[in-house]
Amino acid sequence: MTMLTNTRRTPRRTTPGKALIAVGLLAPVVQALGSLVAESTRLVVLLTVFGAPWPYWFAAAVLCGVGVRSAGRRGWAREGLVAVCAAAAVLLVFVRVVLGDFLSPGWEESERWAAPGGAERYVTVETGAALIDPLWRVTVVSGSGLTARSHPVATFGERSGFVAVAWDGPDALLVTGGDGTTRIRLNPSTGAPGRTVDAG
């Protein structure tokens, strides 16, 4: 009597691994699209969430590494891809922690003034540095909560130097640098400046 046996191997469950890889590959795409939307709307919440790309690339490296390890078959190709993902994650952390101060201005808010007349708007002055050269950035924020919008008004470098900023009514600013004072009108509804000053 001949007995038939099922010699087919049970397929490995690779769905979770493939899902992790897909999510990892989508993370930088989501950041890029979110950044475009944030820049066009100037919504503070979106600028905060999508402003820095490195967390999304770090997530991509980690998720792809874990996904490849759990979904791929054992072999040099799988181990090589996992090693590449791990190296990318370590490099991103190194760049962020060790080189972050050299690669970004490191903006910190130093001053803030509310607009006159009860307008739901305020102006901030942030200080930073390009290596050792001081930088200043003036920004207007209109609205509050999820509808708050942030608009850059002026940037100053060491050459020109920042002196002061003052409200000239709820819809105008007087921005003073080493080269003089500039009056900047703001859109009454959005707070967007009619012009910007770049004296870097």
Residue frames as a rotation matrix with the C-alpha (Angstrom) as fourth column:
MET 1
0.583 0.812 0.000 0.00
0.812 -0.583 0.000 0.00
0.000 0.000 -1.000 0.00
THR 2
-0.447 -0.750 0.487 1.42
0.754 -0.609 -0.245 3.32
0.481 0.258 0.838 -1.05
MET 3
0.358 0.512 -0.781 0.99
0.841 -0.540 0.031 6.31
-0.406 -0.668 -0.624 1.24
LEU 4
0.166 -0.233 0.958 1.05
0.637 -0.716 -0.285 9.82
0.753 0.658 0.030 -0.15
THR 5
0.069 -0.213 -0.975 2.71
0.905 -0.398 0.151 12.44
-0.420 -0.892 0.166 1.97
ASN 6
0.913 0.254 0.318 2.49
0.355 -0.880 -0.317 16.21
0.199 0.402 -0.894 1.60
THR 7
0.095 -0.981 -0.168 6.06
0.989 0.074 0.127 17.35
-0.113 -0.178 0.978 1.02
ARG 8
0.165 -0.013 0.986 5.21
0.445 -0.892 -0.086 21.00
0.880 0.453 -0.142 0.39
ARG 9
-0.712 -0.482 -0.510 6.64
0.680 -0.295 -0.671 23.37
0.173 -0.825 0.538 2.94
THR 10
0.415 0.839 -0.351 4.31
0.899 -0.437 0.018 25.62
-0.138 -0.323 -0.936 4.84
PRO 11
0.117 -0.389 0.914 4.91
0.518 -0.761 -0.391 29.17
0.847 0.519 0.112 3.62
ARG 12
-0.597 -0.421 -0.683 6.47
0.802 -0.297 -0.518 31.45
0.015 -0.857 0.515 6.14
ARG 13
0.579 0.800 -0.155 4.37
0.811 -0.585 0.013 34.25
-0.080 -0.133 -0.988 7.51
THR 14
-0.516 -0.842 0.156 5.98
0.857 -0.507 0.094 37.33
0.000 0.182 0.983 6.03
THR 15
0.282 0.726 0.627 3.07
0.707 -0.599 0.375 39.77
0.648 0.337 -0.683 6.16
PRO 16
0.862 0.046 -0.505 4.14
0.426 -0.606 0.672 41.62
-0.275 -0.794 -0.542 9.37
GLY 17
-0.103 -0.986 -0.135 7.68
0.600 -0.169 0.782 42.02
-0.793 0.000 0.609 8.05
LYS 18
-0.481 -0.019 0.876 6.50
0.844 -0.278 0.458 43.31
0.235 0.960 0.150 4.69
ALA 19
0.629 0.760 0.163 4.13
0.652 -0.630 0.421 45.70
0.423 -0.158 -0.892 6.44
LEU 20
0.572 -0.498 -0.652 7.01
0.443 -0.482 0.756 47.10
-0.690 -0.721 -0.055 8.53
ILE 21
-0.512 -0.787 0.344 9.10
0.708 -0.159 0.689 47.58
-0.488 0.595 0.639 5.40
ALA 22
-0.107 0.564 0.819 6.23
0.842 -0.387 0.376 49.35
0.529 0.729 -0.433 3.64
VAL 23
0.861 0.431 -0.271 5.63
0.507 -0.674 0.538 51.68
0.049 -0.600 -0.798 6.60
GLY 24
0.207 -0.878 -0.431 9.35
0.520 -0.275 0.809 52.38
-0.829 -0.392 0.399 6.85
LEU 25
-0.607 -0.440 0.662 9.64
0.785 -0.200 0.587 53.28
-0.126 0.875 0.467 3.18
LEU 26
0.212 0.788 0.578 6.58
0.764 -0.502 0.404 55.51
0.609 0.356 -0.709 3.43
ALA 27
0.427 0.001 -0.904 7.87
0.817 -0.428 0.385 57.48
-0.387 -0.904 -0.184 6.44
PRO 28
-0.608 -0.683 -0.404 10.21
0.438 -0.713 0.547 59.84
-0.662 0.155 0.733 4.48
VAL 29
-0.693 0.431 0.578 7.54
0.542 -0.216 0.812 60.27
0.475 0.876 -0.084 1.80
VAL 30
0.386 0.866 -0.319 4.97
0.859 -0.210 0.467 61.26
0.337 -0.454 -0.825 4.43
GLN 31
0.098 -0.428 -0.899 7.46
0.681 -0.630 0.374 63.77
-0.726 -0.649 0.230 5.90
ALA 32
-0.868 -0.470 0.162 8.21
0.421 -0.521 0.743 65.30
-0.265 0.712 0.650 2.51
LEU 33
-0.357 0.821 0.446 4.53
0.585 -0.176 0.792 65.68
0.728 0.543 -0.417 1.63
GLY 34
0.480 0.528 -0.700 3.70
0.876 -0.243 0.418 66.94
0.051 -0.814 -0.579 5.13
SER 35
-0.328 -0.700 -0.635 6.50
0.642 -0.658 0.394 69.48
-0.693 -0.279 0.665 4.89
LEU 36
-0.865 0.058 0.498 5.11
0.415 -0.473 0.777 70.81
0.281 0.879 0.385 1.61
VAL 37
0.151 0.988 0.042 1.64
0.669 -0.133 0.731 71.16
0.728 -0.082 -0.681 3.13
ALA 38
0.338 -0.084 -0.937 3.11
0.878 -0.331 0.346 72.81
-0.340 -0.940 -0.038 6.23
GLU 39
-0.703 -0.679 -0.211 5.05
0.535 -0.701 0.472 75.35
-0.468 0.219 0.856 4.16
SER 40
-0.698 0.478 0.533 2.01
0.373 -0.392 0.841 76.22
0.611 0.786 0.096 2.08
THR 41
0.381 0.919 -0.100 -0.41
0.534 -0.131 0.835 76.55
0.755 -0.371 -0.541 5.02
ARG 42
-0.434 -0.686 0.584 2.14
-0.203 -0.557 -0.805 77.78
0.878 -0.468 0.103 7.61
LEU 43
0.718 0.690 0.090 0.13
-0.296 0.186 0.937 75.98
0.630 -0.700 0.338 10.32
VAL 44
0.033 -0.759 0.650 2.26
-0.975 -0.168 -0.147 75.79
0.221 -0.629 -0.746 13.45
VAL 45
0.435 0.183 0.882 1.12
-0.562 0.820 0.107 72.27
-0.704 -0.542 0.459 14.31
LEU 46
0.977 -0.075 0.199 2.20
0.200 0.642 -0.740 70.96
-0.073 0.763 0.642 10.88
LEU 47
0.503 -0.845 0.179 5.48
-0.473 -0.443 -0.762 72.89
0.723 0.298 -0.623 10.94
THR 48
0.090 -0.441 0.893 6.24
-0.979 0.128 0.161 71.28
-0.185 -0.888 -0.420 14.30
VAL 49
0.598 0.237 0.766 5.32
-0.256 0.962 -0.098 67.73
-0.760 -0.137 0.636 13.26
PHE 50
0.818 -0.192 0.542 6.94
0.553 0.524 -0.648 67.73
-0.160 0.829 0.535 9.81
GLY 51
0.890 -0.439 -0.126 9.69
-0.450 -0.889 -0.084 70.32
-0.075 0.131 -0.988 10.31
ALA 52
-0.069 -0.971 0.228 12.59
-0.881 0.166 0.442 67.93
-0.467 -0.171 -0.867 10.99
PRO 53
0.457 0.291 -0.841 13.16
-0.772 0.600 -0.212 65.09
0.443 0.745 0.498 8.49
TRP 54
-0.513 -0.839 -0.179 15.67
-0.683 0.526 -0.507 63.06
0.520 -0.137 -0.843 10.52
PRO 55
-0.449 0.344 0.824 13.13
-0.633 0.529 -0.566 61.29
-0.631 -0.776 -0.020 12.83
TYR 56
0.650 0.746 -0.147 11.31
-0.608 0.394 -0.689 59.97
-0.456 0.537 0.710 9.75
TRP 57
0.326 -0.629 -0.706 14.53
-0.670 0.374 -0.642 58.69
0.667 0.682 -0.299 8.17
PHE 58
-0.686 -0.526 0.503 15.49
-0.724 0.425 -0.543 57.11
0.072 -0.737 -0.672 11.51
ALA 59
0.040 0.798 0.602 12.09
-0.602 0.500 -0.623 55.40
-0.798 -0.337 0.500 11.67
ALA 60
0.723 0.206 -0.660 12.56
-0.685 0.338 -0.645 54.21
0.090 0.919 0.385 8.07
ALA 61
-0.220 -0.906 -0.362 15.94
-0.731 0.399 -0.553 52.67
0.646 0.143 -0.750 8.87
VAL 62
-0.713 -0.041 0.700 14.69
-0.625 0.489 -0.609 50.92
-0.317 -0.872 -0.374 12.02
LEU 63
0.267 0.924 0.273 11.40
-0.602 0.381 -0.702 49.67
-0.753 0.023 0.658 10.55
CYS 64
0.614 -0.093 -0.784 13.03
-0.720 0.340 -0.604 48.43
0.323 0.936 0.142 7.35
GLY 65
-0.497 -0.867 -0.043 15.75
-0.737 0.448 -0.507 46.66
0.459 -0.220 -0.861 9.33
VAL 66
-0.556 0.379 0.740 13.24
-0.518 0.538 -0.665 44.90
-0.650 -0.753 -0.103 11.58
GLY 67
0.514 0.834 -0.201 11.00
-0.655 0.231 -0.719 44.13
-0.553 0.501 0.665 8.62
VAL 68
0.271 -0.503 -0.821 13.80
-0.795 0.364 -0.485 42.62
0.543 0.784 -0.302 6.53
ARG 69
-0.735 -0.611 0.294 14.98
-0.661 0.547 -0.514 40.53
0.154 -0.572 -0.806 9.47
SER 70
-0.416 0.645 0.641 11.53
-0.380 0.516 -0.767 39.09
-0.826 -0.563 0.031 10.11
ALA 71
0.611 0.755 -0.239 10.38
-0.496 0.130 -0.858 38.73
-0.617 0.643 0.454 6.49
GLY 72
0.327 -0.544 -0.773 13.49
-0.899 0.072 -0.431 37.72
0.290 0.836 -0.466 4.59
ARG 73
0.937 -0.096 -0.336 15.00
0.127 0.989 0.073 34.27
0.326 -0.111 0.939 4.37
ARG 74
0.653 -0.757 -0.030 18.22
-0.047 -0.080 0.996 33.61
-0.756 -0.648 -0.088 6.19
GLY 75
0.509 -0.559 0.654 21.25
0.860 0.309 -0.406 34.40
0.025 0.769 0.638 4.11
TRP 76
-0.479 -0.834 -0.274 23.92
0.826 -0.534 0.180 36.94
-0.297 -0.140 0.945 3.35
ALA 77
-0.536 0.329 0.777 21.48
0.409 -0.704 0.581 39.23
0.738 0.630 0.243 1.49
ARG 78
0.580 0.811 -0.083 19.15
0.430 -0.218 0.876 39.53
0.692 -0.543 -0.475 4.47
GLU 79
0.432 -0.476 -0.766 21.98
0.850 -0.069 0.522 40.04
-0.301 -0.877 0.375 6.94
GLY 80
-0.626 -0.704 0.336 23.56
0.779 -0.584 0.228 42.63
0.036 0.405 0.914 4.66
LEU 81
-0.171 0.664 0.728 20.35
0.301 -0.669 0.680 44.64
0.938 0.335 -0.086 4.38
VAL 82
0.769 0.424 -0.478 19.85
0.551 -0.060 0.833 44.50
0.325 -0.904 -0.279 8.15
ALA 83
-0.013 -0.874 -0.486 23.42
0.929 -0.190 0.317 45.72
-0.370 -0.447 0.815 8.66
VAL 84
-0.664 -0.185 0.725 22.89
0.567 -0.756 0.326 48.61
0.488 0.627 0.607 6.23
CYS 85
0.323 0.877 0.356 19.69
0.268 -0.446 0.854 49.66
0.908 -0.181 -0.379 8.03
ALA 86
0.693 -0.115 -0.712 21.40
0.720 0.044 0.693 49.47
-0.048 -0.992 0.113 11.42
ALA 87
-0.410 -0.911 -0.040 24.35
0.891 -0.410 0.197 51.51
-0.196 0.045 0.979 10.19
ALA 88
-0.414 0.343 0.843 21.99
0.399 -0.764 0.507 54.14
0.818 0.546 0.179 8.75
ALA 89
0.689 0.714 -0.125 20.13
0.388 -0.218 0.895 54.41
0.612 -0.666 -0.428 12.07
VAL 90
0.373 -0.640 -0.672 23.38
0.854 -0.045 0.518 54.81
-0.362 -0.767 0.530 14.02
LEU 91
-0.616 -0.627 0.477 24.66
0.775 -0.589 0.227 57.41
0.139 0.509 0.849 11.54
LEU 92
0.026 0.723 0.690 21.44
0.336 -0.657 0.675 59.44
0.941 0.215 -0.260 11.83
VAL 93
0.847 0.244 -0.472 21.67
0.509 -0.116 0.853 59.45
0.154 -0.963 -0.222 15.62
PHE 94
-0.049 -0.955 -0.291 25.34
0.929 -0.151 0.339 60.46
-0.367 -0.254 0.895 15.43
VAL 95
-0.577 -0.145 0.804 24.61
0.606 -0.736 0.302 63.32
0.549 0.661 0.512 13.04
ARG 96
0.394 0.837 0.380 21.70
0.271 -0.501 0.822 64.55
0.878 -0.221 -0.424 15.17
VAL 97
0.873 -0.010 -0.487 23.41
0.487 -0.009 0.873 64.31
-0.013 -1.000 -0.003 18.57
VAL 98
0.092 -0.963 -0.255 27.02
0.795 -0.083 0.601 65.16
-0.600 -0.258 0.757 17.72
LEU 99
-0.786 -0.478 0.393 26.78
0.614 -0.529 0.585 67.36
-0.072 0.701 0.709 14.63
GLY 100
0.157 0.975 0.159 23.34
0.980 -0.174 0.095 68.87
0.120 0.141 -0.983 15.21
ASP 101
0.485 0.003 -0.874 24.69
0.439 -0.866 0.241 72.14
-0.756 -0.500 -0.422 16.61
PHE 102
-0.554 -0.768 -0.321 26.94
0.043 -0.411 0.910 72.61
-0.831 0.491 0.261 13.57
LEU 103
-0.842 0.219 0.493 24.34
0.539 0.290 0.791 71.72
0.030 0.932 -0.362 10.95
SER 104
0.177 0.945 0.273 21.40
0.789 -0.303 0.535 73.75
0.589 0.121 -0.799 12.30
PRO 105
-0.221 -0.272 0.937 21.16
-0.120 -0.945 -0.303 77.24
0.968 -0.179 0.176 13.82
GLY 106
-0.539 0.070 -0.839 19.60
0.766 0.456 -0.454 75.88
0.350 -0.887 -0.299 17.02
TRP 107
-0.389 0.435 0.812 16.90
-0.090 -0.895 0.436 78.55
0.917 0.097 0.388 17.21
GLU 108
-0.467 0.285 -0.837 15.79
0.880 0.240 -0.409 79.58
0.084 -0.928 -0.363 20.71
GLU 109
0.370 0.696 0.616 13.06
0.547 -0.699 0.461 82.10
0.751 0.166 -0.639 21.45
SER 110
-0.637 -0.677 -0.368 14.45
0.721 -0.356 -0.594 85.08
0.272 -0.644 0.715 23.33
GLU 111
-0.875 0.379 -0.302 11.62
-0.192 -0.843 -0.503 87.65
-0.445 -0.382 0.810 23.15
ARG 112
-0.558 0.776 0.293 7.85
0.781 0.372 0.502 87.72
0.281 0.509 -0.814 22.52
TRP 113
-0.880 0.341 -0.331 5.38
-0.152 -0.862 -0.483 90.60
-0.450 -0.375 0.811 22.27
ALA 114
-0.222 0.901 0.373 1.62
0.816 0.381 -0.435 90.44
-0.534 0.208 -0.820 21.80
ALA 115
-0.607 0.089 0.790 0.00
0.598 -0.603 0.527 92.62
0.523 0.793 0.313 19.17
PRO 116
-0.949 0.276 -0.153 -1.80
-0.097 -0.715 -0.692 95.76
-0.301 -0.642 0.705 20.38
GLY 117
-0.474 0.845 -0.250 -5.54
-0.874 -0.415 0.253 96.20
0.110 0.338 0.935 20.30
GLY 118
0.022 0.513 0.858 -6.35
-0.637 0.669 -0.384 92.67
-0.771 -0.538 0.341 21.46
ALA 119
0.408 0.072 -0.910 -5.41
-0.865 0.348 -0.360 91.08
0.291 0.935 0.204 18.15
GLU 120
0.823 -0.086 0.562 -4.80
-0.185 0.894 0.407 87.31
-0.537 -0.439 0.720 18.41
ARG 121
0.769 -0.623 0.147 -1.24
0.275 0.114 -0.955 87.67
0.578 0.774 0.259 17.20
TYR 122
0.804 -0.581 -0.127 2.29
-0.108 -0.352 0.930 87.94
-0.585 -0.734 -0.346 18.57
VAL 123
0.701 -0.676 -0.227 5.82
-0.377 -0.081 -0.923 88.45
0.605 0.732 -0.312 17.29
THR 124
0.879 -0.473 0.054 8.83
0.221 0.507 0.833 86.46
-0.422 -0.721 0.550 18.45
VAL 125
0.483 -0.842 -0.239 12.58
-0.820 -0.340 -0.461 86.98
0.307 0.419 -0.855 18.19
GLU 126
0.964 -0.224 0.141 14.72
0.165 0.924 0.344 83.84
-0.208 -0.308 0.928 18.03
THR 127
0.377 -0.913 -0.156 18.48
-0.899 -0.402 0.176 83.65
-0.224 0.074 -0.972 18.32
GLY 128
0.947 -0.162 0.278 20.74
0.209 0.967 -0.146 81.07
-0.245 0.197 0.949 16.74
ALA 129
0.224 -0.934 -0.279 24.23
-0.569 -0.357 0.740 80.65
-0.791 -0.007 -0.612 15.36
ALA 130
0.962 -0.143 -0.233 25.94
-0.137 0.486 -0.863 79.62
0.237 0.862 0.448 12.15
LEU 131
0.097 -0.898 -0.428 29.02
0.627 0.389 -0.675 77.98
0.773 -0.203 0.601 13.68
ILE 132
-0.426 -0.289 -0.857 30.09
0.884 -0.336 -0.326 80.96
-0.193 -0.897 0.398 15.81
ASP 133
-0.946 0.096 0.311 28.31
0.036 -0.918 0.394 83.77
0.324 0.383 0.865 13.95
PRO 134
-0.668 0.736 -0.111 25.12
0.152 -0.012 -0.988 85.02
-0.729 -0.677 -0.104 15.65
LEU 135
-0.809 0.534 0.246 21.78
0.269 -0.036 0.962 84.90
0.523 0.845 -0.115 13.84
TRP 136
-0.725 0.681 -0.106 18.37
-0.180 -0.336 -0.924 86.41
-0.665 -0.651 0.366 14.57
ARG 137
-0.814 0.557 0.163 14.96
0.391 0.318 0.864 85.49
0.430 0.767 -0.476 13.22
VAL 138
-0.767 0.640 -0.033 11.72
-0.470 -0.597 -0.650 87.48
-0.436 -0.483 0.759 13.57
THR 139
-0.852 0.515 -0.099 8.45
0.347 0.695 0.630 85.55
0.393 0.502 -0.770 13.23
VAL 140
-0.571 0.768 0.290 4.77
-0.820 -0.551 -0.157 86.45
0.039 -0.328 0.944 13.50
VAL 141
-0.916 0.377 -0.137 2.26
0.384 0.923 -0.034 83.92
0.114 -0.084 -0.990 14.83
SER 142
-0.609 0.785 0.108 -1.45
-0.765 -0.618 0.179 84.55
0.208 0.027 0.978 14.21
GLY 143
0.323 0.821 -0.471 -4.33
-0.508 0.570 0.646 82.62
0.799 0.031 0.601 15.72
SER 144
-0.283 -0.364 0.887 -4.21
-0.946 0.257 -0.196 79.97
-0.156 -0.895 -0.418 18.41
GLY 145
0.247 0.367 0.897 -4.43
-0.377 0.889 -0.260 76.22
-0.893 -0.274 0.358 18.84
LEU 146
-0.016 -0.215 0.976 -4.66
0.616 0.767 0.180 74.13
-0.788 0.604 0.120 15.68
THR 147
0.738 0.370 0.564 -5.35
0.675 -0.411 -0.613 77.20
0.005 0.833 -0.553 13.53
ALA 148
0.604 -0.573 -0.554 -2.22
-0.098 -0.743 0.662 79.14
-0.791 -0.346 -0.505 14.58
ARG 149
0.819 -0.351 0.453 -0.04
0.535 0.184 -0.824 80.14
0.206 0.918 0.339 11.62
SER 150
0.374 -0.800 -0.470 3.63
0.339 -0.354 0.872 81.10
-0.863 -0.485 0.138 11.72
HIS 151
0.883 -0.066 0.465 5.17
0.428 -0.292 -0.855 83.50
0.192 0.954 -0.230 9.19
PRO 152
-0.053 -0.955 -0.291 8.88
0.930 -0.153 0.334 84.42
-0.364 -0.253 0.896 8.95
VAL 153
0.908 0.389 -0.157 9.29
0.339 -0.900 -0.274 88.18
-0.248 0.195 -0.949 8.76
ALA 154
0.697 -0.717 0.031 13.01
-0.609 -0.613 -0.504 88.88
0.380 0.332 -0.863 8.92
THR 155
0.777 -0.592 -0.214 16.41
0.628 0.709 0.322 87.24
-0.039 -0.385 0.922 9.38
PHE 156
0.806 -0.566 0.172 19.61
-0.550 -0.824 -0.136 88.96
0.219 0.015 -0.976 10.41
GLY 157
0.601 -0.711 -0.364 23.23
0.638 0.702 -0.316 87.87
0.481 -0.042 0.876 10.45
GLU 158
0.213 -0.608 -0.765 26.30
0.850 -0.271 0.452 89.23
-0.482 -0.746 0.459 12.16
ARG 159
-0.627 -0.528 0.573 27.03
0.762 -0.570 0.308 91.68
0.165 0.630 0.759 9.32
SER 160
-0.241 0.622 0.745 23.81
0.111 -0.745 0.658 93.63
0.964 0.241 0.110 9.64
GLY 161
-0.958 -0.136 -0.252 22.90
0.247 0.054 -0.968 92.77
0.145 -0.989 -0.018 13.22
PHE 162
-0.001 1.000 0.006 19.45
0.650 -0.004 0.760 92.82
0.760 0.005 -0.650 14.78
VAL 163
-0.851 -0.262 0.455 18.47
-0.091 -0.780 -0.619 95.82
0.517 -0.568 0.640 16.90
ALA 164
-0.753 0.648 0.110 14.75
-0.180 -0.043 -0.983 95.73
-0.632 -0.760 0.149 17.70
VAL 165
-0.730 0.668 0.146 11.22
0.371 0.208 0.905 94.94
0.574 0.715 -0.399 16.57
ALA 166
-0.828 0.505 -0.244 8.07
-0.005 -0.442 -0.897 96.82
-0.561 -0.741 0.369 17.58
TRP 167
-0.205 0.858 0.471 4.39
0.945 0.298 -0.133 96.82
-0.254 0.418 -0.872 16.70
ASP 168
-0.968 0.041 -0.248 3.10
-0.104 -0.963 0.247 99.74
-0.229 0.265 0.937 14.64
GLY 169
-0.068 0.988 -0.140 -0.55
-0.996 -0.075 -0.045 98.82
-0.055 0.136 0.989 15.10
PRO 170
0.261 0.247 0.933 -2.03
-0.445 0.889 -0.111 95.30
-0.857 -0.387 0.341 15.01
ASP 171
0.844 0.145 0.517 -1.20
0.345 0.590 -0.729 94.82
-0.411 0.794 0.448 11.32
ALA 172
0.724 -0.654 0.219 2.28
-0.085 -0.400 -0.913 96.31
0.684 0.642 -0.345 10.97
LEU 173
0.714 -0.595 -0.370 5.78
0.634 0.324 0.703 95.82
-0.298 -0.736 0.608 12.40
LEU 174
0.781 -0.624 0.033 8.83
-0.565 -0.728 -0.387 98.07
0.266 0.284 -0.921 12.60
VAL 175
0.837 -0.547 0.007 11.93
0.526 0.808 0.265 95.89
-0.151 -0.218 0.964 12.24
THR 176
0.812 -0.583 -0.002 15.26
-0.581 -0.810 -0.080 97.56
0.045 0.066 -0.997 12.96
GLY 177
0.727 -0.684 0.052 18.66
0.681 0.729 0.073 96.22
-0.088 -0.018 0.996 12.04
GLY 178
-0.077 -0.874 -0.479 22.09
0.603 -0.423 0.676 97.70
-0.794 -0.237 0.560 11.54
ASP 179
-0.789 -0.226 0.572 21.01
0.614 -0.327 0.718 99.01
0.025 0.918 0.397 8.13
GLY 180
-0.840 0.502 0.204 17.95
-0.486 -0.865 0.129 100.89
0.241 0.010 0.970 9.41
THR 181
-0.581 0.735 0.350 14.25
-0.152 0.324 -0.934 100.38
-0.799 -0.596 -0.076 10.13
THR 182
-0.918 0.341 -0.202 11.77
-0.136 0.208 0.969 98.66
0.373 0.917 -0.144 7.80
ARG 183
-0.394 0.869 0.300 8.00
-0.732 -0.099 -0.674 98.88
-0.556 -0.485 0.676 8.15
ILE 184
-0.972 0.062 -0.225 6.30
-0.081 0.815 0.573 95.60
0.219 0.576 -0.788 7.26
ARG 185
-0.226 0.964 0.139 2.54
-0.974 -0.223 -0.033 95.38
-0.001 -0.143 0.990 6.77
LEU 186
-0.933 -0.015 0.360 0.77
-0.089 0.978 -0.190 92.15
-0.349 -0.209 -0.913 7.71
ASN 187
-0.600 0.782 -0.166 -2.29
-0.024 0.190 0.981 90.60
0.800 0.593 -0.095 6.16
PRO 188
-0.405 0.449 0.796 -5.10
-0.877 -0.438 -0.199 91.42
0.260 -0.779 0.571 8.61
SER 189
0.639 0.769 0.013 -6.66
-0.748 0.617 0.245 87.94
0.181 -0.166 0.969 8.37
THR 190
0.832 -0.330 -0.446 -3.65
0.240 0.939 -0.248 85.61
0.500 0.100 0.860 8.05
GLY 191
0.807 -0.573 -0.141 -0.80
-0.080 -0.343 0.936 87.66
-0.585 -0.744 -0.322 9.51
ALA 192
0.383 -0.689 0.615 1.38
0.897 0.438 -0.069 86.98
-0.222 0.578 0.785 6.46
PRO 193
-0.051 -0.464 -0.885 3.90
0.205 -0.872 0.445 89.79
-0.977 -0.159 0.140 5.83
GLY 194
0.912 0.379 -0.160 3.64
-0.031 -0.324 -0.946 91.79
-0.410 0.867 -0.283 2.65
ARG 195
0.534 -0.825 -0.184 7.44
-0.383 -0.041 -0.923 91.66
0.754 0.563 -0.338 2.40
THR 196
0.893 -0.330 -0.305 10.32
0.443 0.538 0.717 90.07
-0.072 -0.775 0.627 4.27
VAL 197
0.657 -0.750 0.077 13.76
-0.743 -0.662 -0.095 91.26
0.123 0.005 -0.992 5.28
ASP 198
0.870 -0.490 -0.053 16.81
0.493 0.868 0.058 89.07
0.018 -0.077 0.997 4.69
ALA 199
0.679 -0.673 0.293 19.90
-0.598 -0.739 -0.311 90.76
0.425 0.036 -0.904 6.07
GLY 200
0.978 -0.207 0.000 22.01
0.182 0.861 0.476 87.67
-0.098 -0.466 0.880 6.67
